[in-house]
Amino acid sequence: MKMNVQVGASTFTATLEDNAAVDALVEMMKNGPVTIQMSDYAGFEKVGDLGASLPTSNSQTTTQAGDIVLYQGNQIVLFYGSNSWSYTRLGRIDNLTGWAEALGDGNVSVTFSLEG
């Protein structure tokens, strides 16, 4: 399954994982796009509160640019660098062209929606 990730004027496509957290996120997106405010953390990720808790299946993960994960059950993290931590994987950006530039410095508004 795919979802769209809109950062400012740029839209990216992500391939979603098959797990309970993704199922819950898809249910949220069926009611309309989900927009969250994300702030920069440590110069390698953007993190934002989803406003709801999703089921977790955390495992120790080394992330790469383009990874989308769930942290503490209620925060979505978008990576433009790498980190190693315990996360629930949600998906991965299909094409990273312009990804780091779109996320930029500082806070961003990100909208997640179902493709099609």
N, CA, C and O atoms as CSV, one atom per row, in Angstrom:
chain,resi,resn,atom,element,x,y,z
A,1,MET,N,N,0.843,-1.180,0.000
A,1,MET,CA,C,0.000,0.000,0.000
A,1,MET,C,C,0.884,1.238,0.000
A,1,MET,O,O,1.990,1.240,0.541
A,2,LYS,N,N,0.366,2.289,-0.621
A,2,LYS,CA,C,1.120,3.538,-0.743
A,2,LYS,C,C,0.381,4.677,-0.040
A,2,LYS,O,O,-0.841,4.655,0.109
A,3,MET,N,N,1.157,5.665,0.383
A,3,MET,CA,C,0.559,6.907,0.873
A,3,MET,C,C,1.357,8.072,0.317
A,3,MET,O,O,2.519,7.928,-0.063
A,4,ASN,N,N,0.708,9.233,0.276
A,4,ASN,CA,C,1.380,10.462,-0.119
A,4,ASN,C,C,1.848,11.195,1.126
A,4,ASN,O,O,1.157,11.220,2.145
A,5,VAL,N,N,3.030,11.792,1.031
A,5,VAL,CA,C,3.604,12.589,2.109
A,5,VAL,C,C,3.892,13.964,1.512
A,5,VAL,O,O,4.813,14.121,0.710
A,6,GLN,N,N,3.101,14.956,1.909
A,6,GLN,CA,C,3.276,16.308,1.380
A,6,GLN,C,C,4.014,17.158,2.391
A,6,GLN,O,O,3.586,17.316,3.534
A,7,VAL,N,N,5.145,17.707,1.939
A,7,VAL,CA,C,5.957,18.597,2.757
A,7,VAL,C,C,6.030,19.917,2.008
A,7,VAL,O,O,6.723,20.025,0.996
A,8,GLY,N,N,5.311,20.927,2.505
A,8,GLY,CA,C,5.267,22.193,1.776
A,8,GLY,C,C,4.656,21.971,0.403
A,8,GLY,O,O,3.563,21.416,0.290
A,9,ALA,N,N,5.363,22.406,-0.656
A,9,ALA,CA,C,4.864,22.271,-2.022
A,9,ALA,C,C,5.273,20.945,-2.654
A,9,ALA,O,O,4.866,20.649,-3.778
A,10,SER,N,N,6.065,20.149,-1.956
A,10,SER,CA,C,6.566,18.887,-2.511
A,10,SER,C,C,5.758,17.699,-1.995
A,10,SER,O,O,5.446,17.617,-0.808
A,11,THR,N,N,5.422,16.775,-2.909
A,11,THR,CA,C,4.706,15.559,-2.529
A,11,THR,C,C,5.551,14.350,-2.885
A,11,THR,O,O,6.079,14.246,-3.992
A,12,PHE,N,N,5.671,13.442,-1.936
A,12,PHE,CA,C,6.442,12.211,-2.098
A,12,PHE,C,C,5.505,11.027,-1.902
A,12,PHE,O,O,4.482,11.139,-1.226
A,13,THR,N,N,5.859,9.895,-2.497
A,13,THR,CA,C,5.108,8.663,-2.315
A,13,THR,C,C,5.907,7.752,-1.398
A,13,THR,O,O,7.128,7.646,-1.511
A,14,ALA,N,N,5.195,7.094,-0.485
A,14,ALA,CA,C,5.841,6.164,0.439
A,14,ALA,C,C,5.168,4.804,0.328
A,14,ALA,O,O,3.950,4.711,0.175
A,15,THR,N,N,5.973,3.755,0.409
A,15,THR,CA,C,5.458,2.394,0.481
A,15,THR,C,C,5.307,2.037,1.947
A,15,THR,O,O,6.255,2.166,2.722
A,16,LEU,N,N,4.109,1.584,2.334
A,16,LEU,CA,C,3.818,1.306,3.739
A,16,LEU,C,C,4.171,-0.129,4.115
A,16,LEU,O,O,4.141,-1.032,3.279
A,17,GLU,N,N,4.505,-0.318,5.379
A,17,GLU,CA,C,4.754,-1.638,5.946
A,17,GLU,C,C,3.414,-2.347,6.167
A,17,GLU,O,O,2.350,-1.746,6.019
A,18,ASP,N,N,3.481,-3.603,6.516
A,18,ASP,CA,C,2.285,-4.371,6.829
A,18,ASP,C,C,2.320,-4.691,8.321
A,18,ASP,O,O,2.893,-5.700,8.731
A,19,ASN,N,N,1.701,-3.822,9.137
A,19,ASN,CA,C,1.639,-4.048,10.578
A,19,ASN,C,C,0.431,-3.313,11.170
A,19,ASN,O,O,-0.244,-2.554,10.473
A,20,ALA,N,N,0.167,-3.543,12.447
A,20,ALA,CA,C,-1.018,-2.968,13.101
A,20,ALA,C,C,-0.967,-1.447,13.155
A,20,ALA,O,O,-2.005,-0.795,13.049
A,21,ALA,N,N,0.226,-0.865,13.320
A,21,ALA,CA,C,0.348,0.596,13.363
A,21,ALA,C,C,-0.057,1.202,12.023
A,21,ALA,O,O,-0.772,2.203,11.984
A,22,VAL,N,N,0.394,0.603,10.931
A,22,VAL,CA,C,0.026,1.095,9.599
A,22,VAL,C,C,-1.470,0.932,9.374
A,22,VAL,O,O,-2.115,1.825,8.823
A,23,ASP,N,N,-2.027,-0.198,9.796
A,23,ASP,CA,C,-3.479,-0.399,9.661
A,23,ASP,C,C,-4.236,0.724,10.362
A,23,ASP,O,O,-5.206,1.247,9.813
A,24,ALA,N,N,-3.812,1.100,11.562
A,24,ALA,CA,C,-4.472,2.168,12.319
A,24,ALA,C,C,-4.285,3.528,11.640
A,24,ALA,O,O,-5.210,4.339,11.605
A,25,LEU,N,N,-3.088,3.775,11.102
A,25,LEU,CA,C,-2.835,5.031,10.399
A,25,LEU,C,C,-3.692,5.119,9.133
A,25,LEU,O,O,-4.241,6.178,8.831
A,26,VAL,N,N,-3.806,4.027,8.403
A,26,VAL,CA,C,-4.639,3.999,7.201
A,26,VAL,C,C,-6.095,4.304,7.562
A,26,VAL,O,O,-6.767,5.045,6.846
A,27,GLU,N,N,-6.580,3.743,8.656
A,27,GLU,CA,C,-7.949,4.034,9.101
A,27,GLU,C,C,-8.122,5.533,9.373
A,27,GLU,O,O,-9.154,6.112,9.034
A,28,MET,N,N,-7.107,6.161,9.988
A,28,MET,CA,C,-7.168,7.610,10.232
A,28,MET,C,C,-7.235,8.365,8.905
A,28,MET,O,O,-8.017,9.306,8.763
A,29,MET,N,N,-6.421,7.957,7.940
A,29,MET,CA,C,-6.355,8.663,6.655
A,29,MET,C,C,-7.617,8.448,5.824
A,29,MET,O,O,-7.915,9.262,4.949
A,30,LYS,N,N,-8.368,7.368,6.074
A,30,LYS,CA,C,-9.627,7.144,5.356
A,30,LYS,C,C,-10.637,8.235,5.680
A,30,LYS,O,O,-11.553,8.485,4.897
A,31,ASN,N,N,-10.478,8.889,6.832
A,31,ASN,CA,C,-11.351,9.999,7.231
A,31,ASN,C,C,-10.875,11.329,6.680
A,31,ASN,O,O,-11.505,12.359,6.919
A,32,GLY,N,N,-9.774,11.322,5.949
A,32,GLY,CA,C,-9.215,12.532,5.367
A,32,GLY,C,C,-7.736,12.625,5.672
A,32,GLY,O,O,-7.225,11.893,6.519
A,33,PRO,N,N,-7.038,13.530,4.980
A,33,PRO,CA,C,-5.606,13.677,5.198
A,33,PRO,C,C,-5.279,14.002,6.660
A,33,PRO,O,O,-6.051,14.667,7.352
A,34,VAL,N,N,-4.135,13.526,7.106
A,34,VAL,CA,C,-3.659,13.763,8.472
A,34,VAL,C,C,-2.478,14.724,8.387
A,34,VAL,O,O,-1.446,14.402,7.798
A,35,THR,N,N,-2.638,15.911,8.982
A,35,THR,CA,C,-1.581,16.922,8.951
A,35,THR,C,C,-1.007,17.093,10.346
A,35,THR,O,O,-1.748,17.268,11.314
A,36,ILE,N,N,0.318,17.043,10.448
A,36,ILE,CA,C,0.966,17.265,11.735
A,36,ILE,C,C,2.113,18.256,11.577
A,36,ILE,O,O,2.753,18.345,10.530
A,37,GLN,N,N,2.345,18.987,12.646
A,37,GLN,CA,C,3.469,19.918,12.698
A,37,GLN,C,C,4.687,19.144,13.187
A,37,GLN,O,O,4.624,18.446,14.199
A,38,MET,N,N,5.783,19.272,12.471
A,38,MET,CA,C,6.979,18.514,12.812
A,38,MET,C,C,8.142,19.459,13.066
A,38,MET,O,O,8.312,20.463,12.374
A,39,SER,N,N,8.933,19.120,14.064
A,39,SER,CA,C,10.104,19.929,14.385
A,39,SER,C,C,11.362,19.102,14.190
A,39,SER,O,O,11.343,17.872,14.242
A,40,ASP,N,N,12.455,19.816,13.963
A,40,ASP,CA,C,13.731,19.158,13.734
A,40,ASP,C,C,14.287,18.629,15.043
A,40,ASP,O,O,14.174,19.271,16.086
A,41,TYR,N,N,14.889,17.451,14.974
A,41,TYR,CA,C,15.535,16.872,16.139
A,41,TYR,C,C,16.909,16.363,15.735
A,41,TYR,O,O,17.025,15.488,14.878
A,42,ALA,N,N,17.941,16.905,16.346
A,42,ALA,CA,C,19.318,16.430,16.246
A,42,ALA,C,C,19.916,16.479,14.843
A,42,ALA,O,O,20.959,15.869,14.604
A,43,GLY,N,N,19.292,17.180,13.922
A,43,GLY,CA,C,19.873,17.336,12.600
A,43,GLY,C,C,19.786,16.122,11.699
A,43,GLY,O,O,20.503,16.046,10.702
A,44,PHE,N,N,18.904,15.148,12.032
A,44,PHE,CA,C,18.753,13.988,11.149
A,44,PHE,C,C,17.314,13.514,11.017
A,44,PHE,O,O,17.047,12.569,10.275
A,45,GLU,N,N,16.365,14.161,11.729
A,45,GLU,CA,C,14.973,13.727,11.650
A,45,GLU,C,C,14.027,14.869,11.964
A,45,GLU,O,O,14.393,15.859,12.598
A,46,LYS,N,N,12.775,14.696,11.489
A,46,LYS,CA,C,11.663,15.565,11.876
A,46,LYS,C,C,10.715,14.700,12.684
A,46,LYS,O,O,10.452,13.553,12.325
A,47,VAL,N,N,10.202,15.252,13.775
A,47,VAL,CA,C,9.301,14.494,14.641
A,47,VAL,C,C,8.065,15.340,14.947
A,47,VAL,O,O,8.158,16.548,15.163
A,48,GLY,N,N,6.898,14.674,14.960
A,48,GLY,CA,C,5.660,15.381,15.249
A,48,GLY,C,C,4.655,14.475,15.928
A,48,GLY,O,O,4.611,13.271,15.672
A,49,ASP,N,N,3.844,15.066,16.800
A,49,ASP,CA,C,2.827,14.344,17.559
A,49,ASP,C,C,1.620,14.078,16.667
A,49,ASP,O,O,1.047,15.000,16.087
A,50,LEU,N,N,1.246,12.825,16.567
A,50,LEU,CA,C,0.119,12.413,15.734
A,50,LEU,C,C,-1.220,12.784,16.359
A,50,LEU,O,O,-2.226,12.881,15.655
A,51,GLY,N,N,-1.242,12.990,17.661
A,51,GLY,CA,C,-2.487,13.325,18.338
A,51,GLY,C,C,-3.313,12.102,18.703
A,51,GLY,O,O,-4.423,12.230,19.221
A,52,ALA,N,N,-2.779,10.924,18.435
A,52,ALA,CA,C,-3.431,9.659,18.781
A,52,ALA,C,C,-2.340,8.607,18.918
A,52,ALA,O,O,-1.261,8.738,18.341
A,53,SER,N,N,-2.629,7.573,19.678
A,53,SER,CA,C,-1.667,6.487,19.824
A,53,SER,C,C,-2.004,5.351,18.870
A,53,SER,O,O,-3.168,4.984,18.703
A,54,LEU,N,N,-0.973,4.805,18.253
A,54,LEU,CA,C,-1.116,3.661,17.359
A,54,LEU,C,C,-0.485,2.447,18.022
A,54,LEU,O,O,0.375,2.598,18.890
A,55,PRO,N,N,-0.896,1.239,17.627
A,55,PRO,CA,C,-0.268,0.031,18.189
A,55,PRO,C,C,1.217,-0.008,17.817
A,55,PRO,O,O,1.590,0.372,16.707
A,56,THR,N,N,2.047,-0.457,18.726
A,56,THR,CA,C,3.482,-0.506,18.449
A,56,THR,C,C,3.965,-1.944,18.330
A,56,THR,O,O,3.409,-2.866,18.925
A,57,SER,N,N,5.007,-2.098,17.549
A,57,SER,CA,C,5.751,-3.357,17.449
A,57,SER,C,C,7.219,-2.975,17.334
A,57,SER,O,O,7.889,-3.290,16.350
A,58,ASN,N,N,7.698,-2.291,18.360
A,58,ASN,CA,C,9.042,-1.725,18.337
A,58,ASN,C,C,10.115,-2.796,18.213
A,58,ASN,O,O,10.008,-3.890,18.767
A,59,SER,N,N,11.154,-2.439,17.465
A,59,SER,CA,C,12.354,-3.264,17.414
A,59,SER,C,C,13.533,-2.339,17.179
A,59,SER,O,O,13.389,-1.260,16.605
A,60,GLN,N,N,14.700,-2.773,17.628
A,60,GLN,CA,C,15.911,-1.976,17.430
A,60,GLN,C,C,16.151,-1.837,15.934
A,60,GLN,O,O,16.235,-2.830,15.211
A,61,THR,N,N,16.260,-0.605,15.483
A,61,THR,CA,C,16.320,-0.311,14.058
A,61,THR,C,C,17.388,0.722,13.790
A,61,THR,O,O,17.527,1.686,14.543
A,62,THR,N,N,18.147,0.529,12.720
A,62,THR,CA,C,19.022,1.586,12.229
A,62,THR,C,C,18.336,2.171,11.008
A,62,THR,O,O,18.180,1.505,9.984
A,63,THR,N,N,17.931,3.417,11.131
A,63,THR,CA,C,17.162,4.067,10.080
A,63,THR,C,C,18.080,4.677,9.026
A,63,THR,O,O,19.269,4.901,9.256
A,64,GLN,N,N,17.495,4.933,7.881
A,64,GLN,CA,C,18.166,5.609,6.770
A,64,GLN,C,C,17.279,6.762,6.316
A,64,GLN,O,O,16.105,6.832,6.680
A,65,ALA,N,N,17.841,7.654,5.528
A,65,ALA,CA,C,17.045,8.745,4.962
A,65,ALA,C,C,15.848,8.151,4.221
A,65,ALA,O,O,15.988,7.199,3.453
A,66,GLY,N,N,14.675,8.727,4.464
A,66,GLY,CA,C,13.452,8.264,3.813
A,66,GLY,C,C,12.603,7.342,4.661
A,66,GLY,O,O,11.448,7.080,4.326
A,67,ASP,N,N,13.158,6.845,5.759
A,67,ASP,CA,C,12.369,5.972,6.630
A,67,ASP,C,C,11.319,6.777,7.392
A,67,ASP,O,O,11.569,7.907,7.811
A,68,ILE,N,N,10.144,6.179,7.566
A,68,ILE,CA,C,9.043,6.761,8.338
A,68,ILE,C,C,8.747,5.773,9.450
A,68,ILE,O,O,8.418,4.615,9.194
A,69,VAL,N,N,8.866,6.239,10.695
A,69,VAL,CA,C,8.675,5.332,11.827
A,69,VAL,C,C,7.753,5.960,12.868
A,69,VAL,O,O,7.475,7.159,12.846
A,70,LEU,N,N,7.295,5.112,13.773
A,70,LEU,CA,C,6.476,5.517,14.910
A,70,LEU,C,C,7.347,5.448,16.155
A,70,LEU,O,O,8.027,4.450,16.392
A,71,TYR,N,N,7.323,6.523,16.954
A,71,TYR,CA,C,8.110,6.592,18.176
A,71,TYR,C,C,7.156,6.797,19.349
A,71,TYR,O,O,6.299,7.680,19.303
A,72,GLN,N,N,7.294,6.005,20.376
A,72,GLN,CA,C,6.474,6.081,21.593
A,72,GLN,C,C,4.973,5.975,21.316
A,72,GLN,O,O,4.155,6.435,22.112
A,73,GLY,N,N,4.623,5.375,20.194
A,73,GLY,CA,C,3.222,5.109,19.897
A,73,GLY,C,C,2.425,6.267,19.337
A,73,GLY,O,O,1.376,6.054,18.729
A,74,ASN,N,N,2.906,7.508,19.533
A,74,ASN,CA,C,2.091,8.647,19.094
A,74,ASN,C,C,2.864,9.711,18.324
A,74,ASN,O,O,2.326,10.782,18.043
A,75,GLN,N,N,4.111,9.433,17.982
A,75,GLN,CA,C,4.897,10.422,17.241
A,75,GLN,C,C,5.411,9.804,15.945
A,75,GLN,O,O,5.965,8.704,15.930
A,76,ILE,N,N,5.209,10.550,14.857
A,76,ILE,CA,C,5.728,10.120,13.561
A,76,ILE,C,C,7.096,10.782,13.387
A,76,ILE,O,O,7.278,11.961,13.688
A,77,VAL,N,N,8.044,9.994,12.896
A,77,VAL,CA,C,9.395,10.504,12.658
A,77,VAL,C,C,9.741,10.272,11.192
A,77,VAL,O,O,9.609,9.162,10.678
A,78,LEU,N,N,10.187,11.340,10.526
A,78,LEU,CA,C,10.654,11.286,9.142
A,78,LEU,C,C,12.163,11.494,9.164
A,78,LEU,O,O,12.649,12.486,9.708
A,79,PHE,N,N,12.897,10.568,8.576
A,79,PHE,CA,C,14.355,10.662,8.606
A,79,PHE,C,C,14.913,11.236,7.322
A,79,PHE,O,O,14.500,10.859,6.225
A,80,TYR,N,N,15.865,12.158,7.471
A,80,TYR,CA,C,16.679,12.597,6.340
A,80,TYR,C,C,18.136,12.270,6.619
A,80,TYR,O,O,19.014,12.572,5.810
A,81,GLY,N,N,18.393,11.651,7.769
A,81,GLY,CA,C,19.702,11.125,8.145
A,81,GLY,C,C,19.492,9.736,8.716
A,81,GLY,O,O,18.532,9.049,8.365
A,82,SER,N,N,20.392,9.325,9.596
A,82,SER,CA,C,20.310,7.976,10.149
A,82,SER,C,C,20.365,8.019,11.665
A,82,SER,O,O,20.964,8.918,12.255
A,83,ASN,N,N,19.726,7.028,12.290
A,83,ASN,CA,C,19.744,6.889,13.733
A,83,ASN,C,C,19.485,5.425,14.073
A,83,ASN,O,O,18.926,4.678,13.270
A,84,SER,N,N,19.891,5.034,15.254
A,84,SER,CA,C,19.612,3.679,15.712
A,84,SER,C,C,18.851,3.772,17.025
A,84,SER,O,O,19.340,4.334,18.005
A,85,TRP,N,N,17.639,3.207,17.028
A,85,TRP,CA,C,16.762,3.293,18.195
A,85,TRP,C,C,15.692,2.232,18.073
A,85,TRP,O,O,15.685,1.472,17.104
A,86,SER,N,N,14.786,2.162,19.035
A,86,SER,CA,C,13.684,1.208,18.983
A,86,SER,C,C,12.442,1.910,18.432
A,86,SER,O,O,11.880,2.797,19.074
A,87,TYR,N,N,12.026,1.500,17.239
A,87,TYR,CA,C,10.902,2.115,16.540
A,87,TYR,C,C,9.963,1.051,15.996
A,87,TYR,O,O,10.305,-0.130,15.928
A,88,THR,N,N,8.768,1.496,15.610
A,88,THR,CA,C,7.862,0.692,14.799
A,88,THR,C,C,7.918,1.266,13.389
A,88,THR,O,O,7.610,2.440,13.184
A,89,ARG,N,N,8.305,0.457,12.432
A,89,ARG,CA,C,8.412,0.936,11.047
A,89,ARG,C,C,7.020,1.157,10.453
A,89,ARG,O,O,6.130,0.317,10.588
A,90,LEU,N,N,6.850,2.310,9.788
A,90,LEU,CA,C,5.591,2.614,9.112
A,90,LEU,C,C,5.739,2.531,7.598
A,90,LEU,O,O,4.832,2.065,6.909
A,91,GLY,N,N,6.876,2.978,7.081
A,91,GLY,CA,C,7.060,2.965,5.632
A,91,GLY,C,C,8.359,3.613,5.232
A,91,GLY,O,O,9.208,3.931,6.064
A,92,ARG,N,N,8.494,3.803,3.910
A,92,ARG,CA,C,9.716,4.385,3.367
A,92,ARG,C,C,9.371,5.200,2.120
A,92,ARG,O,O,8.575,4.776,1.283
A,93,ILE,N,N,9.979,6.364,2.017
A,93,ILE,CA,C,9.818,7.213,0.837
A,93,ILE,C,C,10.412,6.485,-0.372
A,93,ILE,O,O,11.528,5.969,-0.305
A,94,ASP,N,N,9.660,6.448,-1.478
A,94,ASP,CA,C,10.091,5.704,-2.667
A,94,ASP,C,C,11.228,6.385,-3.421
A,94,ASP,O,O,12.152,5.716,-3.882
A,95,ASN,N,N,11.168,7.698,-3.549
A,95,ASN,CA,C,12.182,8.431,-4.306
A,95,ASN,C,C,12.649,9.608,-3.460
A,95,ASN,O,O,11.868,10.513,-3.166
A,96,LEU,N,N,13.918,9.598,-3.068
A,96,LEU,CA,C,14.442,10.610,-2.144
A,96,LEU,C,C,14.877,11.913,-2.812
A,96,LEU,O,O,15.383,12.808,-2.136
A,97,THR,N,N,14.688,12.034,-4.126
A,97,THR,CA,C,15.078,13.264,-4.811
A,97,THR,C,C,14.324,14.451,-4.213
A,97,THR,O,O,13.096,14.502,-4.283
A,98,GLY,N,N,15.043,15.397,-3.632
A,98,GLY,CA,C,14.446,16.588,-3.037
A,98,GLY,C,C,13.935,16.409,-1.619
A,98,GLY,O,O,13.427,17.362,-1.029
A,99,TRP,N,N,14.057,15.203,-1.050
A,99,TRP,CA,C,13.523,14.902,0.287
A,99,TRP,C,C,14.152,15.782,1.358
A,99,TRP,O,O,13.436,16.471,2.083
A,100,ALA,N,N,15.475,15.770,1.471
A,100,ALA,CA,C,16.155,16.554,2.517
A,100,ALA,C,C,15.886,18.039,2.330
A,100,ALA,O,O,15.709,18.768,3.306
A,101,GLU,N,N,15.854,18.491,1.073
A,101,GLU,CA,C,15.602,19.910,0.805
A,101,GLU,C,C,14.189,20.296,1.214
A,101,GLU,O,O,13.980,21.376,1.767
A,102,ALA,N,N,13.214,19.429,0.951
A,102,ALA,CA,C,11.819,19.716,1.311
A,102,ALA,C,C,11.670,19.815,2.833
A,102,ALA,O,O,10.980,20.702,3.335
A,103,LEU,N,N,12.317,18.902,3.562
A,103,LEU,CA,C,12.226,18.937,5.029
A,103,LEU,C,C,12.924,20.165,5.586
A,103,LEU,O,O,12.465,20.756,6.563
A,104,GLY,N,N,14.047,20.556,4.960
A,104,GLY,CA,C,14.741,21.793,5.302
A,104,GLY,C,C,15.144,21.904,6.756
A,104,GLY,O,O,15.267,20.902,7.462
A,105,ASP,N,N,15.348,23.130,7.192
A,105,ASP,CA,C,15.721,23.440,8.575
A,105,ASP,C,C,14.479,23.904,9.321
A,105,ASP,O,O,13.606,24.552,8.744
A,106,GLY,N,N,14.404,23.574,10.585
A,106,GLY,CA,C,13.302,24.070,11.406
A,106,GLY,C,C,12.026,23.278,11.248
A,106,GLY,O,O,12.037,22.124,10.817
A,107,ASN,N,N,10.917,23.920,11.607
A,107,ASN,CA,C,9.615,23.249,11.656
A,107,ASN,C,C,8.974,23.162,10.276
A,107,ASN,O,O,9.149,24.046,9.437
A,108,VAL,N,N,8.230,22.078,10.056
A,108,VAL,CA,C,7.498,21.901,8.803
A,108,VAL,C,C,6.120,21.325,9.106
A,108,VAL,O,O,5.915,20.668,10.127
A,109,SER,N,N,5.192,21.583,8.210
A,109,SER,CA,C,3.862,20.975,8.268
A,109,SER,C,C,3.861,19.844,7.246
A,109,SER,O,O,4.214,20.049,6.085
A,110,VAL,N,N,3.465,18.651,7.682
A,110,VAL,CA,C,3.479,17.472,6.810
A,110,VAL,C,C,2.076,16.866,6.780
A,110,VAL,O,O,1.451,16.665,7.821
A,111,THR,N,N,1.593,16.580,5.566
A,111,THR,CA,C,0.275,15.976,5.393
A,111,THR,C,C,0.437,14.580,4.812
A,111,THR,O,O,1.092,14.384,3.789
A,112,PHE,N,N,-0.178,13.610,5.493
A,112,PHE,CA,C,-0.175,12.219,5.065
A,112,PHE,C,C,-1.555,11.891,4.517
A,112,PHE,O,O,-2.565,12.190,5.154
A,113,SER,N,N,-1.604,11.273,3.331
A,113,SER,CA,C,-2.884,10.908,2.745
A,113,SER,C,C,-2.731,9.613,1.947
A,113,SER,O,O,-1.634,9.253,1.521
A,114,LEU,N,N,-3.850,8.929,1.757
A,114,LEU,CA,C,-3.845,7.706,0.972
A,114,LEU,C,C,-3.662,8.062,-0.497
A,114,LEU,O,O,-4.224,9.045,-0.981
A,115,GLU,N,N,-2.878,7.262,-1.199
A,115,GLU,CA,C,-2.652,7.516,-2.621
A,115,GLU,C,C,-3.897,7.131,-3.392
A,115,GLU,O,O,-4.543,6.126,-3.099
A,116,GLY,N,N,-4.228,7.957,-4.395
A,116,GLY,CA,C,-5.374,7.656,-5.243
A,116,GLY,C,C,-6.604,8.178,-4.635
A,116,GLY,O,O,-7.686,8.025,-5.201
